[in-house]
Amino acid sequence: MKKAITYLLFGALMVFSNNLYGVKSAPVPVKEKLSKKEQKKLLKQEKKAVKWEKRMKRLEKKLEKKGYAMGSGLWDDDTFRLGALVALGGLVVRLFAFLPFIGGIFSLLGSLIFLIGVGIMIWVLIER
């Protein structure tokens, strides 16, 4: 479980980070004369960028191998998530059925809301 969470966090980091380590994407013009210190700094940044790209490629391969590919799961469908939330809301409303005077109303409403949520989830499964 911890590894899966780690892979997902690194995957999100990979998606949302464009310019990690401050590496500039524009090439340095050849005509300019750079000092040795600047050349070393630029070379170090290029090595970090190459190393980071290799790490991200390895991580992508691991994620694909384990089945954590982005956008391929059922939970990525917004309608399915909405159905799950509606069903969960129905269960929460159903918990108020323990109130002594108006429990029957909450029980009925909670059950109806739960059935609507499950219906939405089944509808999404049929459409796929």
PyMOL commands that place a pseudoatom at each C-alpha (Angstrom):
pseudoatom trace, name=CA, resn=MET, resi=1, chain=A, elem=C, hetatm=0, pos=[0.000, 0.000, 0.000]
pseudoatom trace, name=CA, resn=LYS, resi=2, chain=A, elem=C, hetatm=0, pos=[2.809, 2.394, 0.876]
pseudoatom trace, name=CA, resn=LYS, resi=3, chain=A, elem=C, hetatm=0, pos=[4.556, 1.655, -2.404]
pseudoatom trace, name=CA, resn=ALA, resi=4, chain=A, elem=C, hetatm=0, pos=[1.384, 2.315, -4.372]
pseudoatom trace, name=CA, resn=ILE, resi=5, chain=A, elem=C, hetatm=0, pos=[0.907, 5.658, -2.642]
pseudoatom trace, name=CA, resn=THR, resi=6, chain=A, elem=C, hetatm=0, pos=[4.561, 6.510, -3.267]
pseudoatom trace, name=CA, resn=TYR, resi=7, chain=A, elem=C, hetatm=0, pos=[4.227, 5.662, -6.958]
pseudoatom trace, name=CA, resn=LEU, resi=8, chain=A, elem=C, hetatm=0, pos=[1.087, 7.765, -7.236]
pseudoatom trace, name=CA, resn=LEU, resi=9, chain=A, elem=C, hetatm=0, pos=[2.751, 10.716, -5.510]
pseudoatom trace, name=CA, resn=PHE, resi=10, chain=A, elem=C, hetatm=0, pos=[5.778, 10.510, -7.787]
pseudoatom trace, name=CA, resn=GLY, resi=11, chain=A, elem=C, hetatm=0, pos=[3.463, 10.214, -10.772]
pseudoatom trace, name=CA, resn=ALA, resi=12, chain=A, elem=C, hetatm=0, pos=[1.633, 13.373, -9.711]
pseudoatom trace, name=CA, resn=LEU, resi=13, chain=A, elem=C, hetatm=0, pos=[4.972, 15.088, -9.175]
pseudoatom trace, name=CA, resn=MET, resi=14, chain=A, elem=C, hetatm=0, pos=[5.995, 14.063, -12.677]
pseudoatom trace, name=CA, resn=VAL, resi=15, chain=A, elem=C, hetatm=0, pos=[2.799, 15.448, -14.168]
pseudoatom trace, name=CA, resn=PHE, resi=16, chain=A, elem=C, hetatm=0, pos=[2.873, 18.775, -12.337]
pseudoatom trace, name=CA, resn=SER, resi=17, chain=A, elem=C, hetatm=0, pos=[6.585, 19.553, -12.486]
pseudoatom trace, name=CA, resn=ASN, resi=18, chain=A, elem=C, hetatm=0, pos=[7.835, 21.086, -15.684]
pseudoatom trace, name=CA, resn=ASN, resi=19, chain=A, elem=C, hetatm=0, pos=[11.050, 22.654, -14.608]
pseudoatom trace, name=CA, resn=LEU, resi=20, chain=A, elem=C, hetatm=0, pos=[12.488, 20.686, -11.718]
pseudoatom trace, name=CA, resn=TYR, resi=21, chain=A, elem=C, hetatm=0, pos=[15.924, 21.562, -10.286]
pseudoatom trace, name=CA, resn=GLY, resi=22, chain=A, elem=C, hetatm=0, pos=[15.815, 24.931, -12.059]
pseudoatom trace, name=CA, resn=VAL, resi=23, chain=A, elem=C, hetatm=0, pos=[17.070, 23.472, -15.337]
pseudoatom trace, name=CA, resn=LYS, resi=24, chain=A, elem=C, hetatm=0, pos=[16.577, 25.874, -18.188]
pseudoatom trace, name=CA, resn=SER, resi=25, chain=A, elem=C, hetatm=0, pos=[15.010, 24.351, -21.279]
pseudoatom trace, name=CA, resn=ALA, resi=26, chain=A, elem=C, hetatm=0, pos=[16.468, 26.889, -23.711]
pseudoatom trace, name=CA, resn=PRO, resi=27, chain=A, elem=C, hetatm=0, pos=[19.919, 25.965, -25.014]
pseudoatom trace, name=CA, resn=VAL, resi=28, chain=A, elem=C, hetatm=0, pos=[22.828, 28.284, -24.339]
pseudoatom trace, name=CA, resn=PRO, resi=29, chain=A, elem=C, hetatm=0, pos=[24.078, 29.981, -27.516]
pseudoatom trace, name=CA, resn=VAL, resi=30, chain=A, elem=C, hetatm=0, pos=[27.441, 28.647, -28.653]
pseudoatom trace, name=CA, resn=LYS, resi=31, chain=A, elem=C, hetatm=0, pos=[28.812, 32.078, -29.534]
pseudoatom trace, name=CA, resn=GLU, resi=32, chain=A, elem=C, hetatm=0, pos=[28.836, 33.261, -25.946]
pseudoatom trace, name=CA, resn=LYS, resi=33, chain=A, elem=C, hetatm=0, pos=[31.989, 32.664, -23.959]
pseudoatom trace, name=CA, resn=LEU, resi=34, chain=A, elem=C, hetatm=0, pos=[31.216, 31.171, -20.567]
pseudoatom trace, name=CA, resn=SER, resi=35, chain=A, elem=C, hetatm=0, pos=[33.552, 31.063, -17.623]
pseudoatom trace, name=CA, resn=LYS, resi=36, chain=A, elem=C, hetatm=0, pos=[34.648, 27.694, -16.294]
pseudoatom trace, name=CA, resn=LYS, resi=37, chain=A, elem=C, hetatm=0, pos=[32.412, 28.117, -13.273]
pseudoatom trace, name=CA, resn=GLU, resi=38, chain=A, elem=C, hetatm=0, pos=[29.357, 28.757, -15.442]
pseudoatom trace, name=CA, resn=GLN, resi=39, chain=A, elem=C, hetatm=0, pos=[30.249, 25.814, -17.694]
pseudoatom trace, name=CA, resn=LYS, resi=40, chain=A, elem=C, hetatm=0, pos=[30.477, 23.504, -14.687]
pseudoatom trace, name=CA, resn=LYS, resi=41, chain=A, elem=C, hetatm=0, pos=[27.164, 24.758, -13.358]
pseudoatom trace, name=CA, resn=LEU, resi=42, chain=A, elem=C, hetatm=0, pos=[25.480, 24.263, -16.732]
pseudoatom trace, name=CA, resn=LEU, resi=43, chain=A, elem=C, hetatm=0, pos=[26.960, 20.780, -17.116]
pseudoatom trace, name=CA, resn=LYS, resi=44, chain=A, elem=C, hetatm=0, pos=[25.769, 19.847, -13.620]
pseudoatom trace, name=CA, resn=GLN, resi=45, chain=A, elem=C, hetatm=0, pos=[22.248, 21.052, -14.405]
pseudoatom trace, name=CA, resn=GLU, resi=46, chain=A, elem=C, hetatm=0, pos=[22.187, 19.070, -17.647]
pseudoatom trace, name=CA, resn=LYS, resi=47, chain=A, elem=C, hetatm=0, pos=[23.287, 15.909, -15.810]
pseudoatom trace, name=CA, resn=LYS, resi=48, chain=A, elem=C, hetatm=0, pos=[20.532, 16.419, -13.225]
pseudoatom trace, name=CA, resn=ALA, resi=49, chain=A, elem=C, hetatm=0, pos=[17.963, 16.862, -15.971]
pseudoatom trace, name=CA, resn=VAL, resi=50, chain=A, elem=C, hetatm=0, pos=[19.053, 13.663, -17.732]
pseudoatom trace, name=CA, resn=LYS, resi=51, chain=A, elem=C, hetatm=0, pos=[19.064, 11.770, -14.445]
pseudoatom trace, name=CA, resn=TRP, resi=52, chain=A, elem=C, hetatm=0, pos=[15.579, 13.069, -13.599]
pseudoatom trace, name=CA, resn=GLU, resi=53, chain=A, elem=C, hetatm=0, pos=[14.231, 12.066, -17.007]
pseudoatom trace, name=CA, resn=LYS, resi=54, chain=A, elem=C, hetatm=0, pos=[15.595, 8.536, -16.572]
pseudoatom trace, name=CA, resn=ARG, resi=55, chain=A, elem=C, hetatm=0, pos=[13.951, 8.282, -13.151]
pseudoatom trace, name=CA, resn=MET, resi=56, chain=A, elem=C, hetatm=0, pos=[10.609, 9.441, -14.535]
pseudoatom trace, name=CA, resn=LYS, resi=57, chain=A, elem=C, hetatm=0, pos=[10.777, 6.934, -17.407]
pseudoatom trace, name=CA, resn=ARG, resi=58, chain=A, elem=C, hetatm=0, pos=[11.501, 4.109, -14.962]
pseudoatom trace, name=CA, resn=LEU, resi=59, chain=A, elem=C, hetatm=0, pos=[8.632, 5.259, -12.756]
pseudoatom trace, name=CA, resn=GLU, resi=60, chain=A, elem=C, hetatm=0, pos=[6.253, 5.380, -15.727]
pseudoatom trace, name=CA, resn=LYS, resi=61, chain=A, elem=C, hetatm=0, pos=[7.210, 1.825, -16.660]
pseudoatom trace, name=CA, resn=LYS, resi=62, chain=A, elem=C, hetatm=0, pos=[6.636, 0.630, -13.087]
pseudoatom trace, name=CA, resn=LEU, resi=63, chain=A, elem=C, hetatm=0, pos=[3.261, 2.347, -12.906]
pseudoatom trace, name=CA, resn=GLU, resi=64, chain=A, elem=C, hetatm=0, pos=[2.149, 0.864, -16.226]
pseudoatom trace, name=CA, resn=LYS, resi=65, chain=A, elem=C, hetatm=0, pos=[3.365, -2.582, -15.179]
pseudoatom trace, name=CA, resn=LYS, resi=66, chain=A, elem=C, hetatm=0, pos=[1.406, -2.444, -11.913]
pseudoatom trace, name=CA, resn=GLY, resi=67, chain=A, elem=C, hetatm=0, pos=[-1.708, -1.121, -13.624]
pseudoatom trace, name=CA, resn=TYR, resi=68, chain=A, elem=C, hetatm=0, pos=[-1.668, 2.417, -12.260]
pseudoatom trace, name=CA, resn=ALA, resi=69, chain=A, elem=C, hetatm=0, pos=[-1.871, 4.041, -15.684]
pseudoatom trace, name=CA, resn=MET, resi=70, chain=A, elem=C, hetatm=0, pos=[-3.468, 7.468, -15.577]
pseudoatom trace, name=CA, resn=GLY, resi=71, chain=A, elem=C, hetatm=0, pos=[-6.988, 7.769, -16.916]
pseudoatom trace, name=CA, resn=SER, resi=72, chain=A, elem=C, hetatm=0, pos=[-7.755, 4.077, -17.295]
pseudoatom trace, name=CA, resn=GLY, resi=73, chain=A, elem=C, hetatm=0, pos=[-9.769, 3.357, -14.164]
pseudoatom trace, name=CA, resn=LEU, resi=74, chain=A, elem=C, hetatm=0, pos=[-13.429, 3.544, -13.390]
pseudoatom trace, name=CA, resn=TRP, resi=75, chain=A, elem=C, hetatm=0, pos=[-12.843, 6.150, -10.688]
pseudoatom trace, name=CA, resn=ASP, resi=76, chain=A, elem=C, hetatm=0, pos=[-11.609, 8.583, -13.346]
pseudoatom trace, name=CA, resn=ASP, resi=77, chain=A, elem=C, hetatm=0, pos=[-15.164, 8.905, -14.643]
pseudoatom trace, name=CA, resn=ASP, resi=78, chain=A, elem=C, hetatm=0, pos=[-16.821, 11.900, -12.986]
pseudoatom trace, name=CA, resn=THR, resi=79, chain=A, elem=C, hetatm=0, pos=[-20.318, 10.442, -13.266]
pseudoatom trace, name=CA, resn=PHE, resi=80, chain=A, elem=C, hetatm=0, pos=[-19.283, 7.268, -11.431]
pseudoatom trace, name=CA, resn=ARG, resi=81, chain=A, elem=C, hetatm=0, pos=[-17.718, 9.308, -8.641]
pseudoatom trace, name=CA, resn=LEU, resi=82, chain=A, elem=C, hetatm=0, pos=[-20.890, 11.379, -8.407]
pseudoatom trace, name=CA, resn=GLY, resi=83, chain=A, elem=C, hetatm=0, pos=[-22.946, 8.193, -8.083]
pseudoatom trace, name=CA, resn=ALA, resi=84, chain=A, elem=C, hetatm=0, pos=[-20.656, 6.923, -5.343]
pseudoatom trace, name=CA, resn=LEU, resi=85, chain=A, elem=C, hetatm=0, pos=[-20.949, 10.190, -3.436]
pseudoatom trace, name=CA, resn=VAL, resi=86, chain=A, elem=C, hetatm=0, pos=[-24.734, 10.200, -3.768]
pseudoatom trace, name=CA, resn=ALA, resi=87, chain=A, elem=C, hetatm=0, pos=[-24.881, 6.609, -2.492]
pseudoatom trace, name=CA, resn=LEU, resi=88, chain=A, elem=C, hetatm=0, pos=[-22.632, 7.517, 0.426]
pseudoatom trace, name=CA, resn=GLY, resi=89, chain=A, elem=C, hetatm=0, pos=[-24.840, 10.514, 1.174]
pseudoatom trace, name=CA, resn=GLY, resi=90, chain=A, elem=C, hetatm=0, pos=[-27.862, 8.211, 1.177]
pseudoatom trace, name=CA, resn=LEU, resi=91, chain=A, elem=C, hetatm=0, pos=[-26.184, 5.982, 3.734]
pseudoatom trace, name=CA, resn=VAL, resi=92, chain=A, elem=C, hetatm=0, pos=[-25.385, 8.975, 5.918]
pseudoatom trace, name=CA, resn=VAL, resi=93, chain=A, elem=C, hetatm=0, pos=[-29.011, 10.170, 5.751]
pseudoatom trace, name=CA, resn=ARG, resi=94, chain=A, elem=C, hetatm=0, pos=[-30.091, 6.609, 6.534]
pseudoatom trace, name=CA, resn=LEU, resi=95, chain=A, elem=C, hetatm=0, pos=[-28.140, 6.852, 9.809]
pseudoatom trace, name=CA, resn=PHE, resi=96, chain=A, elem=C, hetatm=0, pos=[-30.650, 9.465, 11.015]
pseudoatom trace, name=CA, resn=ALA, resi=97, chain=A, elem=C, hetatm=0, pos=[-33.288, 6.734, 10.982]
pseudoatom trace, name=CA, resn=PHE, resi=98, chain=A, elem=C, hetatm=0, pos=[-32.432, 6.104, 14.623]
pseudoatom trace, name=CA, resn=LEU, resi=99, chain=A, elem=C, hetatm=0, pos=[-34.118, 9.345, 15.678]
pseudoatom trace, name=CA, resn=PRO, resi=100, chain=A, elem=C, hetatm=0, pos=[-37.276, 8.425, 17.556]
pseudoatom trace, name=CA, resn=PHE, resi=101, chain=A, elem=C, hetatm=0, pos=[-39.925, 10.742, 16.071]
pseudoatom trace, name=CA, resn=ILE, resi=102, chain=A, elem=C, hetatm=0, pos=[-38.900, 11.346, 12.454]
pseudoatom trace, name=CA, resn=GLY, resi=103, chain=A, elem=C, hetatm=0, pos=[-36.823, 8.249, 11.832]
pseudoatom trace, name=CA, resn=GLY, resi=104, chain=A, elem=C, hetatm=0, pos=[-39.200, 6.776, 9.290]
pseudoatom trace, name=CA, resn=ILE, resi=105, chain=A, elem=C, hetatm=0, pos=[-38.902, 9.792, 6.987]
pseudoatom trace, name=CA, resn=PHE, resi=106, chain=A, elem=C, hetatm=0, pos=[-35.107, 9.769, 7.116]
pseudoatom trace, name=CA, resn=SER, resi=107, chain=A, elem=C, hetatm=0, pos=[-35.067, 6.034, 6.532]
pseudoatom trace, name=CA, resn=LEU, resi=108, chain=A, elem=C, hetatm=0, pos=[-37.190, 6.388, 3.429]
pseudoatom trace, name=CA, resn=LEU, resi=109, chain=A, elem=C, hetatm=0, pos=[-35.230, 9.362, 2.062]
pseudoatom trace, name=CA, resn=GLY, resi=110, chain=A, elem=C, hetatm=0, pos=[-31.875, 7.745, 2.773]
pseudoatom trace, name=CA, resn=SER, resi=111, chain=A, elem=C, hetatm=0, pos=[-32.901, 4.536, 1.043]
pseudoatom trace, name=CA, resn=LEU, resi=112, chain=A, elem=C, hetatm=0, pos=[-34.153, 6.433, -2.018]
pseudoatom trace, name=CA, resn=ILE, resi=113, chain=A, elem=C, hetatm=0, pos=[-30.985, 8.512, -2.243]
pseudoatom trace, name=CA, resn=PHE, resi=114, chain=A, elem=C, hetatm=0, pos=[-28.845, 5.380, -1.901]
pseudoatom trace, name=CA, resn=LEU, resi=115, chain=A, elem=C, hetatm=0, pos=[-30.777, 3.646, -4.684]
pseudoatom trace, name=CA, resn=ILE, resi=116, chain=A, elem=C, hetatm=0, pos=[-30.357, 6.676, -6.948]
pseudoatom trace, name=CA, resn=GLY, resi=117, chain=A, elem=C, hetatm=0, pos=[-26.586, 6.660, -6.332]
pseudoatom trace, name=CA, resn=VAL, resi=118, chain=A, elem=C, hetatm=0, pos=[-26.299, 2.934, -7.047]
pseudoatom trace, name=CA, resn=GLY, resi=119, chain=A, elem=C, hetatm=0, pos=[-28.428, 3.447, -10.163]
pseudoatom trace, name=CA, resn=ILE, resi=120, chain=A, elem=C, hetatm=0, pos=[-26.034, 6.124, -11.433]
pseudoatom trace, name=CA, resn=MET, resi=121, chain=A, elem=C, hetatm=0, pos=[-23.052, 3.829, -10.859]
pseudoatom trace, name=CA, resn=ILE, resi=122, chain=A, elem=C, hetatm=0, pos=[-24.749, 0.949, -12.696]
pseudoatom trace, name=CA, resn=TRP, resi=123, chain=A, elem=C, hetatm=0, pos=[-25.677, 3.304, -15.545]
pseudoatom trace, name=CA, resn=VAL, resi=124, chain=A, elem=C, hetatm=0, pos=[-21.996, 4.288, -15.941]
pseudoatom trace, name=CA, resn=LEU, resi=125, chain=A, elem=C, hetatm=0, pos=[-20.961, 0.627, -15.940]
pseudoatom trace, name=CA, resn=ILE, resi=126, chain=A, elem=C, hetatm=0, pos=[-23.510, -0.185, -18.660]
pseudoatom trace, name=CA, resn=GLU, resi=127, chain=A, elem=C, hetatm=0, pos=[-22.310, 2.733, -20.812]
pseudoatom trace, name=CA, resn=ARG, resi=128, chain=A, elem=C, hetatm=0, pos=[-18.717, 1.553, -20.672]
for i in range(1, 128): cmd.bond("trace and resi %d" % i, "trace and resi %d" % (i + 1))
show_as sticks, trace
zoom trace
